[in-house]
């Protein structure tokens, strides 16, 4: 067992102790692993998380997977059994892990603002800069990854309220305009969207940067205020509450000071998911957002949740997934966000996922001894 300063440990187990493994079909992961390999070798390697699993550690696994086209689920499982060793992620506090889910919304937009389309999606501003230990001012805590460079001084960027009230107006940063501020907010939460224009053309946007302020969940705010019962909280119940309380929309949304900027991308094959933080298309039901400070993109995880049943026709969720994304709310060693796909049906699936889960990381056998 390997202790970690971030408050978790890894426990080596065998595949025959991995409940649900023999019923899973991870065949669709091979295409994503090949895409990760191309990103690493041809463009830019992924950053190493605090666990210490490096891109160099993952490369033999990804290269071995490159030419594999499993004809059966058993063949796909056999590949991972031959090349990986499973380790249960154990939180120091003894609690289970936790999963939520996200999706790619489709939003009606216009390229121009008018009386109907009034709420913008913004590109990254040129005065937004990346922060690190070398340039972060003492007034900003270490969780600020972005700040504003203005007149030679670095400070906090305007937050959601300031931007909504016009801090970026007149700078021609608008990608497109939506009809609903609530729709824009939830695209910020999801990190990507399909944009459907009045002439029927479809564009795509994905995360580019954020203003830097910490993410604050408006669902928790509504629970704390007694507006929605904790057992009923979901994207759908939050939307219903906001629609029923239009005079409170600004005040509630402004509770989350975090603000997301986007970049346009070619729509590509709309049968595939959006390109997210790992710079490869997400696979519905197989892509996982993880804490990037701990884990490295391209790492396989087996996620099991006995209480999450609506994604698998009433059966407990037990799937091998690939770490391909991250998010402000995804914090901790056994915390994940499942990508459910694109469109309204995927949104219905994603909105109600809030479940305890067990996380098992599959480490390449050549480096597994470092973590025992």
Secondary structure, 3 states (H helix, E strand, C coil): CEEECCCEEEEECCHHHCCCHHHCCCCCHHHHHHHHHHHHHHHCCCCCCCCCCCHHHHHHHHHHHHCCCCCCHHHHHHHHHHHEEEEEEEECCCCCEEEEEEEEEEEEEECCCCCCCCEEEEECCCCEEECCCCCCCCCCCCCCCEEEEECCEEECCCCHHHHHHHHCCCCCCEEEEECCHHHHHHHHHHCEEEEEECCCCEEEEEEEEECCCCCCCHHHHHHHCCCCCHHHCCHHHHHHHHHHCHHHHHHHHCCCCCCEEEEEECCCCCCCCCECCCCCECCCCCEEECCCCCCCCCCEEEEEECCCCCCCCCCCEEEEEEEEECCCCCCCCCEEEEEEEECHHHHHHHHCCCEEEEEEEEEEHHHHHHHC
